[in-house]
């Protein structure tokens, strides 16, 4: 593995890194506060005047999918210096 691939930012919690290699779970930890805002926004967007649709949407969101793209977008924004808040 190239040396640059093993570089870890200084502000990264050591518990998220194992020998300089990140796991997907550690990336979620790194962007946890941003991902919480994404989660809240998704819940707000999927609410409906029809209670049954809101219930179905909440159920689908609780299954845990649809998180990788927002995570990658947030991490990419951080990488290029864009504010994520």
Buried (B, 14 or more C-beta within 10 A) or exposed (E): EEEEEEEEEEEEEEEBBEEEEBEEEBBBBBBEEBBEBBBEEBBEEBEEEEEEEBEEBEEEBEEEEEBEEBBEBBBEBBEEEEEBE
